[in-house]
Amino acid sequence: MSIYNAGLDKNQANHVALTPIGFLEHAATVYPDRISIIHETQKFTWQQTYARCRQLADAIQKRGVQKHDTVAIIAANVPAHIEMYFGVPMAKAVLNALNTRLDSAALAFMLDHSETKIIFVDRQFAPKIQDALTRMKGQKPIVVDIDDPAYDGDEECIGEIEYEDFLCEGRADFKWSYPDDEWEPIALHYTSGTTGDPKGVVYHHRGAYLNSFGNVYTWNMQRHPVYLWTLPAFHAGGWCFHWTITLMGGTHICLRKVDAAKIYDLIEEHNVTHLSAAPIVVNTIIHAPANVKRTYERTIQVMIAGSAPPAAVLKSMEAQGFAATHVYGATEAYGPCMSCEWNEEWDMMDEEERSVLKARQGVRSPVLEDMIIADPDSCEELPWDGKTIGECLMRGNVIMSGYLKNPQTTDKTFAGGWYHTGDLCVRHPNGHIEVKDRLKDIIISGGENISSLEVESVLYRHPAVLEAAVVAKHCDKWGETPCAFIELKQDAQGTTTEEIIDFCRTHMAGYKIPKSVIFGPIEKTSTGKIQKFALRERTKSILMPSSEERATQIAKSKIDKTQAA
């Protein structure tokens, strides 16, 4: 026996379960009078928020909620959403933040599957939940209304009590305690369920705690950040920023919906320092009308995740004064777990080169213990050559416990002792990861692998393109060919297929050029990601033009341009 095995056991003095709940107590103790949450005319201090969360926890328990019961919320980014991330685990329960964009059938499945005991419902989403309740097969939960004074819709409340009255049922001095085990569940977040029923991703206290620190490291975040909630609060635990901003004694600025003018106003009014969003939201900000945009003497830090941001988007942000931090993650990994760590020597490169490097997913966060690019079957690591494509595999303390009531899928996802992300990547000699595609989205044309993301990155560089998505289209000759779906900017609606293809021809190999281009709105999932499975379905009804038709289209395009000139 080692000398270090004798009398050096864990005890109450030297071991306490890790949990982000303690961040709130710390903020209330150290910064009691600092502003914690701002929502329109509402303002709370950290002392007040701590008291309200304890009231919430006590009121939940008084309604019969027991350890590891599920408590759900469906709401916009309002103060109650932030309070739930602390009050629910204080009551030893598990928070299920529901996606506001889902239909009632999906919500009914989630309420049944999670065996929800109480649901807190923002009045805006009351009709949807009312329908979901009628679809439920199991016991229906208690419904508590959130009647936000800032919401002016005409929907009726459906609950038995309003949120503020519910809080009054609890004591502000409620004695909460740390979890007995940091592996205990703290939250449940359902995936979009694009290929079947949604999967319930279970978070534990340890992972939530560690990823909060990972966010601080990734952003080099200073004390008292002012964070604007442009990110949906339900999305992968709000990427853990409910906990991260509280850890730093910062201020949460609530935003009910994404609106470019409102975002610019709030940034100026509250001296916002940080915000995070998917590329689609960033597009909304940087392509706002000229009369809406503002310029600031300071830099606004923006964390981008959800899908790979095209280099052109990053370039535009930099030009407008937003400093972009590109991160990669997954719901199963508590949101961000990899970031594009910047090297100072890259500052000497030109703007185009910098934007390409920033678009890479980067290196693992210090709170993710291991990550490799490997053969998905053998889990053997592949060379760091920037060319060899494999699946991104991860392991560490910021990986989910597993999928609720779904051991078969959990085992498959954790095959070989790794979390299989489903993303195809390369690793460059400097260790930086670059996502090439999803396993299911790679295009194989004439035996050649084509990355849809690579083609999309070129399309985004075209000045007329607002959004782009590329998927495989069946081809009798080549097996598959790239098909591009493009949403044009408002001032570029006359852009033609030939202009897009000509642009591609000068920026990529011939076999990668889209053979079909479809203009119009692009379908997205409930979390703002492009629905490539839906686009693939659309390609089945798209007929390829014959060579004669193609020649006619080209000739007509040239005539139109000549007449316009």
VOVO-228155 format. One line per 4 residues: number of its first residue (from 0); their letters; for each residue x, y, z of C-alpha. Coordinates in steps of 0.02 Angstrom, whole numbers. Example, Ala and Ser with C-alpha at 12.3 -4.5 7.8 and 13.67 -1.06 7.14 Angstrom:
BEGIN
0	as	615/-225/390  684/-53/357 $
This chain:
BEGIN
0	msiy	0/0/0  61/175/-44  96/299/96  -32/410/9 $
4	nagl	-171/284/38  -168/301/227  -273/435/313  -297/540/157 $
8	dknq	-475/495/112  -609/610/44  -712/694/179  -832/839/203 $
12	anhv	-687/959/226  -591/918/68  -722/858/-56  -882/943/-112 $
16	altp	-978/896/-268  -949/1016/-412  -1106/1111/-462  -1142/1279/-544 $
20	igfl	-1276/1316/-413  -1138/1384/-300  -1099/1520/-428  -1262/1606/-381 $
24	ehaa	-1227/1606/-195  -1053/1676/-230  -1121/1816/-341  -1252/1863/-212 $
28	tvyp	-1122/1866/-73  -982/1958/-163  -1086/2071/-277  -1255/2086/-189 $
32	dris	-1300/2255/-264  -1235/2230/-439  -1367/2212/-574  -1395/2030/-618 $
36	iihe	-1536/2034/-745  -1613/2170/-853  -1772/2144/-953  -1848/2301/-1027 $
40	tqkf	-1896/2403/-871  -1863/2260/-749  -1699/2256/-654  -1638/2135/-520 $
44	twqq	-1482/2130/-413  -1385/1972/-375  -1453/1973/-198  -1630/1982/-265 $
48	tyar	-1599/1845/-394  -1528/1730/-262  -1682/1757/-153  -1801/1729/-299 $
52	crql	-1714/1566/-348  -1728/1501/-170  -1912/1547/-169  -1932/1452/-333 $
56	adai	-1845/1298/-263  -1952/1297/-106  -2114/1323/-202  -2069/1180/-321 $
60	qkrg	-2039/1061/-177  -2200/1113/-92  -2292/1059/-250  -2230/882/-223 $
64	vqkh	-2080/881/-339  -1950/759/-276  -1768/721/-312  -1734/693/-497 $
68	dtva	-1912/738/-550  -1922/840/-710  -1976/1022/-712  -2000/1101/-884 $
72	iiaa	-2004/1278/-950  -2053/1345/-1120  -2018/1531/-1131  -1931/1669/-1224 $
76	nvpa	-1770/1741/-1151  -1849/1815/-995  -1788/1826/-813  -1885/1669/-763 $
80	hiem	-1780/1568/-885  -1619/1617/-797  -1694/1587/-625  -1752/1412/-675 $
84	yfgv	-1572/1358/-710  -1535/1383/-525  -1701/1362/-435  -1743/1192/-511 $
88	pmak	-1577/1107/-465  -1586/1190/-293  -1746/1088/-271  -1647/930/-323 $
92	avln	-1752/921/-482  -1697/916/-664  -1733/1061/-783  -1802/1027/-956 $
96	alnt	-1793/1188/-1057  -1907/1159/-1206  -1876/1222/-1381  -2004/1359/-1416 $
100	rlds	-2001/1323/-1603  -2061/1143/-1594  -2237/1089/-1637  -2360/1026/-1506 $
104	aala	-2337/842/-1555  -2149/849/-1519  -2179/944/-1357  -2308/815/-1301 $
108	fmld	-2181/677/-1332  -2051/768/-1226  -2170/800/-1082  -2222/617/-1081 $
112	hset	-2047/549/-1106  -1971/655/-966  -2120/626/-850  -2130/813/-818 $
116	kiif	-2211/860/-652  -2225/1050/-675  -2212/1156/-831  -2187/1345/-833 $
120	vdrq	-2268/1420/-987  -2233/1590/-1065  -2403/1657/-1122  -2340/1672/-1301 $
124	fapk	-2327/1482/-1311  -2484/1440/-1212  -2589/1382/-1362  -2452/1263/-1416 $
128	iqda	-2437/1188/-1242  -2626/1179/-1224  -2629/1070/-1380  -2478/969/-1319 $
132	ltrm	-2566/931/-1155  -2714/856/-1248  -2594/744/-1344  -2504/678/-1191 $
136	kgqk	-2526/494/-1147  -2462/503/-968  -2503/609/-817  -2517/793/-858 $
140	pivv	-2404/915/-765  -2452/1064/-658  -2452/1220/-769  -2381/1385/-707 $
144	didd	-2401/1540/-817  -2263/1664/-856  -2356/1823/-900  -2214/1936/-959 $
148	payd	-2266/2121/-950  -2156/2154/-1102  -2257/2036/-1212  -2406/2116/-1298 $
152	gdee	-2482/1963/-1384  -2664/1917/-1357  -2639/1735/-1304  -2730/1681/-1147 $
156	cige	-2646/1606/-994  -2682/1421/-966  -2605/1384/-795  -2675/1376/-620 $
160	ieye	-2559/1511/-554  -2445/1648/-621  -2256/1639/-596  -2239/1786/-476 $
164	dflc	-2379/1717/-367  -2298/1546/-374  -2136/1621/-307  -2232/1691/-159 $
168	egra	-2270/1512/-106  -2084/1488/-69  -1967/1557/63  -1822/1672/15 $
172	dfkw	-1717/1589/151  -1744/1413/84  -1600/1301/138  -1536/1217/-19 $
176	sypd	-1389/1098/-24  -1259/1036/-146  -1296/873/-237  -1238/715/-150 $
180	dewe	-1146/665/-308  -1088/783/-446  -1138/648/-572  -1321/679/-528 $
184	pial	-1427/753/-668  -1449/941/-675  -1534/968/-843  -1616/880/-990 $
188	hyts	-1604/948/-1167  -1689/866/-1316  -1608/860/-1486  -1708/917/-1638 $
192	gttg	-1762/741/-1685  -1743/760/-1874  -1729/572/-1901  -1855/509/-1773 $
196	dpkg	-1912/550/-1597  -1803/680/-1510  -1667/612/-1396  -1656/675/-1217 $
200	vvyh	-1478/728/-1177  -1443/718/-990  -1320/842/-911  -1236/813/-743 $
204	hrga	-1182/945/-616  -996/912/-645  -1005/944/-832  -1110/1101/-811 $
208	ylns	-985/1169/-684  -832/1132/-790  -902/1195/-955  -943/1361/-872 $
212	fgnv	-758/1383/-836  -719/1324/-1012  -823/1469/-1080  -727/1592/-971 $
216	ytwn	-561/1525/-1036  -616/1521/-1218  -672/1703/-1214  -534/1763/-1097 $
220	mqrh	-680/1837/-1002  -654/1971/-871  -761/2001/-717  -934/2078/-739 $
224	pvyl	-968/2047/-924  -1131/2115/-994  -1207/1974/-1094  -1347/1998/-1222 $
228	wtlp	-1458/1845/-1241  -1465/1835/-1432  -1447/1646/-1409  -1608/1550/-1368 $
232	afha	-1599/1513/-1182  -1661/1335/-1213  -1526/1289/-1339  -1404/1163/-1261 $
236	ggwc	-1426/1245/-1092  -1400/1415/-1171  -1224/1346/-1206  -1205/1354/-1015 $
240	fhwt	-1206/1545/-1011  -1341/1552/-877  -1207/1481/-765  -1054/1564/-845 $
244	itlm	-1114/1744/-831  -1169/1712/-652  -998/1638/-612  -919/1802/-670 $
248	ggth	-1041/1914/-577  -1098/1987/-743  -1264/2052/-806  -1391/1956/-910 $
252	iclr	-1481/2065/-1039  -1641/1978/-1095  -1704/1981/-1274  -1873/1906/-1318 $
256	kvda	-1838/1887/-1504  -1698/1919/-1627  -1720/2091/-1702  -1570/2184/-1775 $
260	akiy	-1630/2357/-1724  -1667/2299/-1546  -1497/2213/-1535  -1403/2369/-1587 $
264	dlie	-1507/2474/-1464  -1472/2358/-1317  -1286/2348/-1356  -1276/2537/-1345 $
268	ehnv	-1396/2562/-1199  -1316/2433/-1083  -1135/2433/-1145  -1150/2251/-1195 $
272	thls	-981/2164/-1199  -1027/1988/-1257  -1158/1895/-1357  -1167/1725/-1439 $
276	aapi	-1265/1658/-1585  -1278/1540/-1732  -1217/1608/-1900  -1396/1643/-1955 $
280	vvnt	-1416/1769/-1813  -1246/1845/-1850  -1305/1866/-2030  -1458/1960/-1967 $
284	iiha	-1345/2079/-1871  -1213/2114/-2002  -1338/2128/-2145  -1455/2245/-2052 $
288	panv	-1516/2400/-2146  -1394/2546/-2146  -1510/2653/-2041  -1508/2519/-1904 $
292	krty	-1322/2482/-1892  -1214/2569/-1763  -1027/2586/-1742  -946/2573/-1571 $
296	erti	-781/2635/-1506  -760/2472/-1412  -757/2293/-1476  -906/2179/-1453 $
300	qvmi	-857/1998/-1422  -963/1874/-1520  -956/1686/-1497  -1017/1592/-1651 $
304	agsa	-1072/1410/-1649  -1212/1298/-1711  -1139/1273/-1884  -976/1320/-1968 $
308	ppaa	-976/1507/-2007  -916/1542/-2184  -755/1640/-2196  -850/1780/-2283 $
312	vlks	-964/1803/-2131  -816/1813/-2013  -733/1938/-2128  -887/2050/-2128 $
316	meaq	-900/2044/-1939  -719/2096/-1916  -744/2241/-2036  -892/2303/-1932 $
320	gfaa	-802/2297/-1765  -865/2132/-1694  -728/2015/-1633  -779/1838/-1676 $
324	thvy	-732/1685/-1574  -777/1529/-1672  -821/1379/-1565  -879/1203/-1599 $
328	gate	-985/1092/-1492  -1141/988/-1477  -1291/972/-1363  -1209/811/-1303 $
332	aygp	-1054/910/-1251  -1139/1053/-1155  -1117/1166/-1305  -943/1237/-1343 $
336	cmsc	-799/1118/-1313  -679/1169/-1452  -623/1342/-1507  -516/1424/-1639 $
340	ewne	-369/1474/-1528  -288/1623/-1610  -100/1632/-1641  -23/1805/-1638 $
344	ewdm	80/1775/-1795  -84/1759/-1891  -111/1946/-1864  20/1977/-1998 $
348	mdee	-84/1887/-2130  -203/1976/-2247  -389/1986/-2207  -438/1842/-2322 $
352	ersv	-310/1722/-2246  -361/1770/-2069  -545/1738/-2104  -507/1565/-2174 $
356	lkar	-410/1519/-2016  -546/1589/-1904  -675/1479/-1990  -588/1323/-1928 $
360	qgvr	-657/1240/-1773  -488/1242/-1686  -428/1146/-1535  -512/1066/-1385 $
364	spvl	-557/1165/-1231  -451/1126/-1077  -609/1053/-997  -624/923/-1135 $
368	edmi	-496/788/-1093  -467/713/-1266  -517/732/-1447  -457/644/-1604 $
372	iadp	-498/629/-1788  -513/444/-1817  -584/301/-1916  -764/291/-1852 $
376	dsce	-762/101/-1843  -590/62/-1770  -571/229/-1676  -390/233/-1734 $
380	elpw	-320/410/-1747  -282/477/-1921  -134/586/-1978  -125/772/-1941 $
384	dgkt	-103/819/-2124  -252/931/-2158  -311/807/-2290  -359/640/-2212 $
388	igec	-544/644/-2167  -611/551/-2016  -743/568/-1881  -718/686/-1735 $
392	lmrg	-718/583/-1574  -716/654/-1398  -705/601/-1217  -706/697/-1054 $
396	nvim	-806/770/-912  -908/886/-1023  -989/742/-1117  -1169/700/-1073 $
400	sgyl	-1217/559/-956  -1313/484/-1103  -1485/485/-1183  -1634/471/-1066 $
404	knpq	-1721/300/-1077  -1620/258/-1232  -1477/140/-1187  -1458/69/-1362 $
408	ttdk	-1424/239/-1441  -1315/289/-1294  -1207/133/-1317  -1192/164/-1504 $
412	tfag	-1144/347/-1477  -1011/297/-1348  -941/151/-1451  -758/115/-1419 $
416	gwyh	-753/228/-1267  -777/387/-1368  -920/508/-1401  -951/496/-1589 $
420	tgdl	-998/670/-1651  -1049/618/-1827  -942/758/-1899  -812/724/-2033 $
424	cvrh	-654/825/-2005  -470/844/-2046  -333/893/-1925  -202/1016/-1982 $
428	pngh	-17/997/-1934  -38/1133/-1801  -172/1028/-1716  -321/1132/-1772 $
432	ievk	-478/1038/-1822  -579/1085/-1977  -753/1013/-2002  -779/956/-2179 $
436	drlk	-955/888/-2166  -1079/783/-2070  -1060/597/-2104  -1231/599/-2186 $
440	diii	-1198/757/-2288  -1038/713/-2382  -1064/710/-2572  -983/568/-2670 $
444	sgge	-974/612/-2854  -887/493/-2974  -794/416/-2827  -732/586/-2766 $
448	niss	-782/652/-2594  -849/831/-2598  -870/930/-2439  -1034/1026/-2444 $
452	leve	-959/1151/-2319  -815/1187/-2437  -932/1227/-2581  -1042/1331/-2466 $
456	svly	-893/1432/-2408  -859/1482/-2588  -1041/1526/-2619  -1043/1640/-2466 $
460	rhpa	-903/1741/-2545  -1018/1791/-2689  -1080/1967/-2651  -1261/1922/-2692 $
464	vlea	-1275/1772/-2574  -1358/1792/-2405  -1369/1607/-2361  -1316/1448/-2449 $
468	avva	-1333/1261/-2425  -1265/1121/-2533  -1328/942/-2536  -1309/787/-2644 $
472	khcd	-1426/764/-2792  -1443/594/-2877  -1359/581/-3047  -1364/428/-3160 $
476	kwge	-1190/464/-3227  -1093/521/-3073  -1196/444/-2934  -1214/613/-2847 $
480	tpca	-1181/793/-2893  -1186/952/-2787  -1349/1049/-2785  -1345/1225/-2713 $
484	fiel	-1492/1309/-2626  -1466/1497/-2615  -1557/1639/-2530  -1508/1805/-2610 $
488	kqda	-1487/1973/-2528  -1631/2094/-2554  -1532/2204/-2674  -1472/2057/-2780 $
492	qgtt	-1632/1969/-2830  -1586/1970/-3015  -1434/1858/-2992  -1437/1711/-3113 $
496	teei	-1386/1529/-3102  -1248/1558/-3229  -1173/1699/-3126  -1164/1583/-2976 $
500	idfc	-1088/1439/-3075  -963/1554/-3163  -909/1618/-2993  -885/1440/-2929 $
504	rthm	-787/1394/-3085  -652/1520/-3041  -639/1465/-2858  -649/1274/-2855 $
508	agyk	-613/1115/-2949  -736/1074/-3088  -808/917/-3008  -857/1018/-2853 $
512	ipks	-958/1149/-2947  -1147/1138/-2914  -1238/1065/-3063  -1404/1137/-3001 $
516	vifg	-1441/1303/-2915  -1608/1336/-2829  -1652/1512/-2771  -1771/1548/-2628 $
520	piek	-1794/1527/-2439  -1695/1384/-2360  -1779/1265/-2237  -1708/1266/-2060 $
524	tstg	-1729/1164/-1903  -1812/1232/-1747  -1640/1287/-1684  -1596/1382/-1843 $
528	kiqk	-1489/1248/-1926  -1516/1214/-2109  -1624/1059/-2139  -1518/968/-2265 $
532	falr	-1626/814/-2258  -1772/921/-2319  -1665/996/-2456  -1612/823/-2513 $
536	ertk	-1796/777/-2528  -1825/931/-2636  -1687/880/-2756  -1787/725/-2805 $
540	silm	-1912/834/-2898  -1781/943/-2983  -1748/899/-3164  -1577/929/-3238 $
544	psse	-1585/1036/-3398  -1529/956/-3560  -1373/1022/-3647  -1484/1115/-3771 $
548	erat	-1585/1194/-3632  -1423/1240/-3544  -1357/1326/-3699  -1519/1423/-3717 $
552	qiak	-1510/1479/-3534  -1332/1540/-3558  -1376/1635/-3717  -1528/1715/-3635 $
556	skid	-1422/1766/-3485  -1296/1852/-3599  -1435/1944/-3694  -1515/2002/-3530 $
560	ktqa	-1348/2070/-3469  -1317/2161/-3633  -1490/2241/-3630  -1467/2291/-3448 $
564	a	-1302/2374/-3489 $
